[in-house]
């Protein structure tokens, strides 16, 4: 345990140059006193680490000291940081292990290459929260990826319904979501998303100045949430038992479930609450409510209530 922490401390100092006690304590999830003891242990082991006192001081490695973890070229380093799927790693309990590997790899890079993790993260995002589908490779993905990587303007032909529209784009990032590639690009001063498989023509132009405030992961999360909300056009009024309320997040879309929980009234004498959630359609709502079984009662719309009543009768007939 302590050996791993000492390695992490050394890597942090190599990557960031100088860090004070509170910063290291937060990163390593230990006390400042433990940090001081670990720094002393590194010094006793021959690592040239020293403390700068006063305001703006901290711990630093003497003379640009580096451990012997090296040998990665830029392309290899960038590939390493592109290869992970963070959400899946966390779901499998490997989040800390992945972060430790990233830190060690970053520390191993020579200073000219230490921007590799940030450079990749700014331009490529993998959104694979819980399920996967084999990704198809659109015909023009390589050309678009090259433009993203080199910050080159592109003039494109984009299929929108029956029409082929032309746009000049400043590509800022690519996202792979459930097997589909999307491009995040600035067009006429606004950021938009485009399905890569709908591009029919791409030609490269001059280099553009990238918006350094653009955060690809944040932009994608916001865009995906707005799109999900736009699909939810049906209001469903329901009564839920305490068990049904707990299970709602497992059956209804995340934002819709959160809003329904927030809107839930006070429990009645039987512990049931009334609330409303939004669904894509009657068919989708039917499947969602059916998954809640006897822990939910639909109050409106009446058509959905009748569909569920009919299904309940058929269920009862099957098990007589």
N, C-alpha and C positions, 0 to 999 in steps of 0.2 A: 504493500500500500504506500509506504513512505517513499520507496524507490521510484514508483511511478509518479508520485507527486514531485519529486526532485527533478525528474526528466521534464515534466510539464513546466516547472518553474524555469528551468534552463531554456526551454524552447520559447516560452513567453518573452524572456529577456532578449533572445536572439531576434525574434520577429519584431518586437515593438521598441527595442532600443533601451528605453528607460521606463520603469514602473515604480510607483510608490507602494508602501506597505498596504494601505487600504485597497488599492486596485488589485494587487496580487492576492490578498485575502479573499476578495469577492470572486475572482477567477477560479481560485483553487478550493473555495468553500471551506476555509479554515480561519483561525484567528490570526491577527497580526503578530502575536507572539510566536505562533507556529511558523509563520513566514520568516521571522527573524532567525529562528533556530535552523530552518532549512537553508537559508542563505549562508549561515555560518558553516553548515555541513558541506555545502558546495565549495566554500573557500578552503576548508580543511582538506578537501579532496583534490585541490589544485586548480579549481576553476577560478579565474581572475575576476571575481565579482566584488564590487565595492559599493558603498552607500554614499550618496551625495546629500549632505545635510542642508537644511534651510528651505526656504520657500521654493517650490519647483524642483526639489530634490527627489531622490528615489534610488532604486537599485539599478546598476548598470554593469555590463560586461566591459572589461578593460580592453582598449585598443581594438575594438571590432572583433573580439574573440568569437570563434565559431566552433561548434562541435564537428566531428568528422562525418556527420550524415550529409553526404553530397552525391553528385553524379547524375542528377536529373537535368535534362535539357528542357528548354521552354515548352516545346510541344508535348513532352511527356508530363510535365508539371500541369499544363492546362488540361490535358486529357484526364489526369487524376482527379482534378477538382470538378470536372464535368460528369464523371462517371457515377456519382452517387445519386440516390433518391432519398432525400432527407426524411420525408414523411414515413416511408416504409421502414427506414432504419429505426426511427423512434418507435413505431408500432411494434417492432420486433425486440425492443429493449436494447438496441445497439447504438442509441444516440450518443452516449458518452464515448463509446469506442470509436465511432466515426469521427467525432470532434477531435479526439486525441490524435488520430491518424492524420487528420488535416493539419493540426498544429505542428506535428513532427515534420510533415512534408514541407510546410511553409518555412519552418526553421532551417530545413536543409538547403533551401534554395539560396543561391548567391543573390546579393542585393538587387542586381538588375532584373531578376526574375520574380521578386517577391510580390509584384502586383498581379501575378497569374491568377490566384484565387478570386480576387476582386474583379479582375477583367472578365473572367468567365461568368461569374455570378451576375454581372451587370447585363450580360447579353443572352444568356441561356437559362431557362427555367423549366424544371420537370415537375408537373403537377400530377402526382399519382398517389392520392390519399389512401385508398383502400382496395382498389381493384385495377386490373391492367388489361389491356387489349393489345394485340400485336400491332405495332405501328407500321403504317404504310409510308413509303417514301415518295412524296410528290415529285414530279418530273423536274421542277425548278428549285427544289430545296437546296441543292448545292450552291447554285448561283446566289440565292437569297442569303444563305448562311455566310457566304464569302463577303457579301455587301454589309451584313450585320457586323462581321468581325473587323472589317476595314473601315467602317464608318463612311460608306459610299452611298450617295443618293442613287435611287433607282427609278427608272420610268417603267411603268408596268401596264399590262393589259389584264384586267380583272373581270372575271365572269360574274355578273350580277343579274340573276334571273336569265332572261333571254338576251340581255345586252352585254357587250364587251365595253367596259368603261376604262378610260386611261387616267392614270394618276402619277404624280411625282411624289415619291415617298422618301422620308429619312428613316431608315430601319434602325430601331433601337434594341430589339430583342426577339428571340424565338421561344415559343412555349410549346411543349409536347403535353397534351392533355388527352388521356384515354385513347391513345393511338392516332390522334389528329394533331397536326402541326399548325400553329397560329403565329402570325407575325404581328408584333407591336411596332407601329410606325407613326411618325408625325407627318400629318398631311394638312397643309394650310394652317399650321400653327397649333393643331389639335392632335392628341394621341388617339389612335383608333386600332382596332384589331382586324386582321384579315386572315381567312383560311388559306394556307399556302397551296392547297390542291386546287384552288380556284384561279390561281395566276396562270395566264396563258402566254404572256411575254414578259421578259425582264431584260432591261439593258442598264448597264452601270454608268454612273455619271461621276461627278467630282466628289471629293471628300467634303463632308459637312462637319460642323461643330456640334458635338454631342451634348445634349442637355444633361449636365452632371447631377442635377437634382432628380432625374428620372430613376425610380426604383421599380425594376421589372416585376419582382414578386408582389410588391404592394399593388402595382397597377393591375396585374392579372387578378389578384384576389378581389379587388374592387369591381373590375369588369365582370368577373364570373358571378359575383353576388348580384349585381344589377341585372344581368341577363336572367339569372334564376328567378328573381323577383318579377321580371316582365312576363314570365310564363305563368305565374300564379294569378289566374283571373277569376277563379270561382271561390266564393265565400261559403264555408261550411260551418254551420252552428252545431255544436255537439255538447253532450254531457259526458263527463269522464269520472270514473272511480279514481281513487288515489293510485291504484295500480296502473290504470289507463293513462293517467297524467305522467307517471314515471316512464311509461313505455312509448310515449308520444314521439320523443326524439329519435327512436329507432325505426319509426314507420313513416314519419312526415319529414319533408325537406327541412334542413337545419334552420334557416332563417324563419320559415313559417312556423316551425315548432317553438322556437324561442319567442316569437310574437304571441303565439297562442298561450304559452305559459305565463307571459307577462300580463295578458289580458284576462286570465282566469279569475272568476269571482270567488267569493268566500264559499267554503264547502257547506252543503246543506246538512240536515240532520243525519243523513246516511254517508256523509263524507264525499259526496259527488260535487263536482264543480261544472259551471257552464263557461264555455269559451268559444272562440271562432278561429279557424285556421284557413289559409288560402291554399288551393290546389290547382293543378293544371287543367283538370277536366273532371266531369262526372266519373268517367272510367277510372282515372287515377285515384280519385277520392274514394271510390268504391273499394279498390284494392287496399288502400291505406287503412280504412276503417275496418275492413274485414280482418286485417292482421291484428287489430285490437280485440277482436272477439267480443265477449259479453262485458268488457270493461268500458265500452263506449256506446252511446246512443245518439244517432243523428236526429236533430230537431228540424233542420232545414239545409238544403232545399228538399221539398216534398218528394221530387222524383228520385233522389238518392235514397231517401228513407224507404220508399216503396221497393226500390231495387234490393236493398238490404233485407227487408222483410221477406221478399220472395226467396232470396238466397237462404235465409234462416229456415223457411218452410222446407226447402229442398234438402237442407242439411238434416233436419229433423226426420224427414221421410227416409233418408238413407240409413239412419241409425235406429229405426224402430225395430 
